[in-house]
Every structure is written in structure tokens, then in C-alpha cells.
Amino acid sequence: MKSDTLHVMAVYTKTIMKAWFQYRTDALLSSLTVFFREATGIIVIYFTLLKFGNLGGWNIYELLFLFSLLFLTYGIMIIFFTGLRDFGKTVRNGGFDRFILRPRGLLFQVIFTNADWFAAVGHGGLGVALFIITAGEVGIEWNLRNIVYCIFTVIGGVLIQGAIFLLLAALNIYLFETNSLKELFYWNMRKFAGYPISIFHKVIQICMIYVVPFAFVNYFPAQYLLRKPDMAQYPAVYMYITPIIGITLYMLAYGFWKYSLRFYKSSGN
């Protein structure tokens, strides 16, 4: 059964990649469009910060290192969780009804029947580029411990964002339309995550740590590697628990998803 599941996953992934990259020139241009769209924002931030020198004690390269983790984790996350990001559309057009009739797990189908490769390549590529450029400028020591830490932290960051999308997808079963909630609890909070949370009001900090925990995606991992003075206002253990936060949140979101499926009603399309 396990080998069969892996085979189906591979077939889904191969089919999706063929569909997204059927027209190679268009696929390349679309991915580059995403890359340069996001890079333009980074360039604006870079030149803005040149005037100020630092923000809350963080210099330009340290701030861009925060952004690199944000883009990198999103680029990986969207490969696996595009179906959850767009789940509202799947419910409204009746696509979820087709999943119910198939002899596979519902979440398995939602996750592995779609992947936004353009966003993955664009965001992920920018994240890798920023990471490589800034890691050398901020003086990170690349020993085995730090490499292992980064791998598990990236996985944790992916799971944290995946858990948010899974929670919002479960809410779609009740509400059918959650774009406003997605805008509020994901996209708007993600904008704050590009900066050190220590510069924001306490209310924002609480939201970033305990409500929508983007701080564990990039801020606390960056603190482990950079050891900035503003970390003193938070418990030191926060630098180490991103993988635990990711797994815990995802399991809680999955439990809510399983519970919510009992109340699913077809949209009638």
C-alpha cells in the first residue's frame, strides 16, 4: 500500500509538471514574472533601507536574510499546498465532489492534484538567491549543526504555512468563501514577517508569535544564526522549536479538517 501511494504521488506530480510546463517558453516567462515581481519589492526595500542604514538594529543584509527564509519556505510550501490555497475554488466548482467519489484520501487528492510551479520557481528561486547572497554577508558559520538546523527549520516553516492553509481550507467547508480570511490571516500577516517583529507594537508581536506564528518561520530561526540583541525580550527556546511548532500546528489543523468533513455539503455545481 505504501509503495502504491508513493507511485500515485509520483504520477500526480509528473502529470502536474507536464501540464504547467507544456509550453516551455510561457512557463519560463511566467516563472520569471513571479521572480521579478517579488524581486522588485525587495529592490525597493533595499534602496529605502540604504538611507536609514538599519531598522531596529538590523542592517540591510540581515533584513534581506529574513526575506530569504520567507520566500524559500513559501516556494517549497506551494508545491505541496496549492490545492489547499485554492480549495475554495475547488469546493465552489464541484471539484471536491469528484474527490469524494474516488478511492483515495481526500486530503491526499487535494494536495497532490495541483501545484503552482510558477510560484514555486519564482518565490523559491528568489529565496535561494537571497539566502546565498545574504548568508555570506551576515557572517553565518556553516558547520554541520547549523546546516541541520536550517534543514529542519525550513521544514517547520513549510508546515506552519501549510497548517494555515489547511485550517482555512477546512473553514471553506462551512463558509464556501474564505478569501477575506486568507487575506487577513495569511497574506497581511506575511507582510509583517519580512521585518523583525521587535519593531512592531506588542499586539502585532503577540499575533505573529501566538496567533499566526510567522515569527517561527523566519524571525526566530534568523535569531539562532545571527544572535541579534532584540532576541533578549523573548524566551531563548523560541529559536529552537520551529519544527515542533510546524508539526503541532499541522496535526491540529488536520484534526480540524477531519472533523469538518462531517459537515461538508455539495455546492450543487
C-alpha positions in Angstrom: 0.0 0.0 0.0 2.8 2.4 0.9 4.6 1.8 -2.4 1.3 2.2 -4.3 0.7 5.5 -2.6 4.2 6.7 -3.5 3.6 5.6 -7.1 0.4 7.6 -7.3 2.1 10.6 -5.8 4.8 10.4 -8.4 2.3 10.1 -11.2 0.3 13.1 -9.9 3.5 15.2 -9.7 4.7 14.2 -13.2 1.3 14.9 -14.7 1.0 18.3 -13.0 4.5 19.3 -14.0 3.7 18.3 -17.6 0.6 20.4 -17.5 2.3 23.5 -16.0 5.3 23.3 -18.3 3.6 22.1 -21.5 4.5 25.4 -23.2 8.1 25.9 -22.0 8.6 29.4 -23.1 5.4 30.5 -21.5 6.3 28.6 -18.3 9.7 30.2 -18.2 8.3 33.7 -18.7 5.6 33.1 -16.1 8.1 31.9 -13.5 10.4 34.9 -14.3 7.4 37.2 -14.0 6.8 35.9 -10.4 10.5 36.2 -9.7 10.9 39.7 -10.9 7.6 40.9 -9.4 8.8 39.8 -5.9 12.3 40.9 -6.6 11.1 44.4 -7.4 9.7 44.7 -3.9 13.0 43.6 -2.5 14.9 46.1 -4.5 12.6 48.9 -3.3 13.2 47.8 0.3 16.9 47.6 -0.3 17.2 51.2 -1.6 14.9 52.5 1.0 17.0 51.0 3.8 20.2 52.4 2.3 19.0 55.8 3.5 18.5 54.6 7.1 21.3 52.1 7.5 19.4 49.8 9.8 16.0 49.0 11.1 15.6 48.2 14.8 19.3 47.2 14.9 19.1 45.0 11.8 21.2 46.0 8.8 20.2 45.6 5.2 21.6 42.1 4.7 20.2 40.8 7.9 16.7 42.1 6.9 17.1 40.5 3.4 18.1 37.3 5.2 14.7 37.4 6.9 13.0 37.8 3.5 15.1 34.9 2.1 13.6 32.4 4.6 10.1 33.7 3.9 10.4 33.3 0.1 12.3 30.0 0.4 9.7 28.3 2.6 6.8 29.6 0.6 8.4 28.3 -2.6 8.6 24.8 -1.2 5.2 25.0 0.6 3.3 26.0 -2.5 4.5 22.8 -4.4 2.6 20.7 -1.8 -0.2 23.0 -0.7 -1.5 24.8 -3.8 -4.7 22.7 -3.6 -5.3 24.0 -0.1 -4.6 27.6 -1.1 -7.2 27.3 -3.9 -9.5 24.9 -2.1 -12.4 27.4 -2.1 -12.5 27.3 -5.9 -12.4 23.5 -5.8 -15.5 23.5 -3.5 -17.4 26.1 -5.5 -16.9 24.4 -8.9 -17.8 21.0 -7.5 -14.3 19.5 -7.9 -14.3 18.3 -4.3 -17.4 16.2 -5.0 -15.3 14.3 -7.6 -12.6 13.7 -5.0 -15.2 12.2 -2.6 -16.1 9.6 -5.2 -12.5 8.4 -5.7 -10.9 5.6 -3.6 -8.1 7.8 -2.2 -7.8 10.0 0.9 -9.4 13.4 0.4 -6.5 15.4 1.7 -4.1 13.3 -0.4 -6.1 14.2 -3.5 -6.4 17.9 -2.6 -2.6 18.2 -2.0 -1.3 16.1 -4.9 -3.7 17.1 -7.7 -2.3 20.6 -8.1 0.9 22.5 -7.6 1.7 26.1 -8.5 5.1 25.5 -10.1 5.3 29.1 -11.4 5.0 30.5 -7.9 7.3 27.7 -6.6 10.1 28.5 -9.1 9.6 32.3 -8.8 9.4 32.6 -5.0 11.8 29.7 -4.3 14.3 30.9 -6.8 14.3 34.4 -5.2 14.5 32.8 -1.8 17.6 30.7 -2.7 19.3 33.7 -4.4 18.7 36.0 -1.4 19.8 33.2 1.0 23.1 32.7 -0.8 23.8 36.4 -1.2 22.9 37.4 2.4 24.3 34.4 4.3 27.8 35.3 3.2 27.3 38.9 4.3 25.9 38.3 7.8 28.7 36.1 8.9 26.9 32.8 9.4 29.2 29.9 10.3 28.3 26.9 8.1 29.0 23.9 10.3 27.1 20.7 10.5 24.9 21.8 13.4 23.8 25.0 11.6 23.1 23.1 8.3 21.0 20.5 10.1 19.2 23.3 12.0 18.4 25.2 8.7 17.0 22.0 7.1 14.7 21.2 9.9 13.7 24.9 10.3 12.8 25.2 6.7 10.6 22.0 7.0 9.0 23.5 10.1 8.3 26.8 8.3 6.7 25.0 5.4 4.5 23.1 7.8 3.4 26.2 9.7 2.3 27.8 6.5 0.7 24.6 5.2 -1.2 24.4 8.5 -2.6 27.9 8.0 -3.8 26.9 4.5 -5.2 23.6 5.8 -7.2 25.4 8.5 -8.6 27.9 6.0 -9.5 25.1 3.7 -11.4 23.4 6.5 -13.3 26.6 7.1 -14.3 26.6 3.4 -16.5 23.6 4.2 -18.6 25.8 6.4 -18.3 29.2 4.6 -17.5 28.3 1.0 -15.7 31.6 0.6 -12.7 32.4 2.8 -10.7 34.8 0.7 -11.1 37.6 3.2 -9.9 35.4 6.0 -6.9 34.3 3.8 -6.1 37.9 3.1 -6.2 38.8 6.8 -4.6 35.8 8.4 -2.1 34.8 5.8 -1.2 37.5 3.2 -1.4 40.5 5.5 0.5 38.8 8.4 3.1 37.6 5.9 3.9 41.3 5.1 4.8 41.9 8.7 7.0 38.7 8.7 9.5 40.4 6.4 10.7 42.6 9.2 12.0 41.9 12.8 8.9 41.6 14.9 10.6 43.5 17.7 10.0 46.8 15.8 6.2 46.4 15.9 3.7 47.1 18.6 3.1 44.4 21.2 -0.2 43.5 19.7 1.4 42.7 16.4 4.2 40.7 18.1 1.6 38.6 20.0 -0.2 37.9 16.8 3.0 36.9 15.0 4.1 34.6 17.7 0.9 33.1 19.2 -2.0 33.6 16.6 -0.4 33.3 13.2 3.1 32.2 14.1 5.1 33.6 11.2 7.8 34.6 13.7 8.8 31.0 13.8 9.1 30.8 10.0 11.9 33.3 9.8 12.5 35.7 12.7 13.4 33.2 15.5 15.4 30.9 13.1 17.3 34.0 11.9 17.9 34.9 15.5 19.5 31.5 16.1 22.0 32.2 13.3 22.5 35.9 13.9 22.1 36.4 17.6 20.7 39.9 17.5 20.3 41.9 20.8 16.5 42.2 20.4 16.2 38.4 21.0 16.7 39.2 24.7 13.0 40.2 25.0 11.8 36.7 24.0 12.4 33.2 25.6 15.6 31.7 24.1 13.7 28.4 23.5 11.8 30.1 20.7 14.9 29.8 18.5 14.8 26.0 18.6 11.1 25.0 18.3 10.1 25.9 14.7 9.9 22.2 13.7 7.8 21.4 16.8 5.5 24.3 16.1 5.1 23.2 12.5 4.3 19.6 13.3 1.9 20.5 16.1 0.0 23.1 14.1 -0.3 20.8 11.2 -1.6 18.0 13.3 -4.1 20.3 14.9 -5.2 21.7 11.5 -5.5 18.1 10.2 -7.7 17.2 13.2 -10.0 20.2 12.4 -10.0 19.2 8.7 -11.1 15.6 9.6 -13.8 16.9 11.9 -15.1 19.5 9.4 -15.5 16.9 6.6 -18.6 15.5 8.5 -20.4 18.8 7.7 -19.5 19.1 4.0 -22.4 19.8 1.7 -22.0 20.0 -2.0 -22.2 23.4 -3.6 -24.6 22.0 -6.1 -22.5 22.7 -9.2 
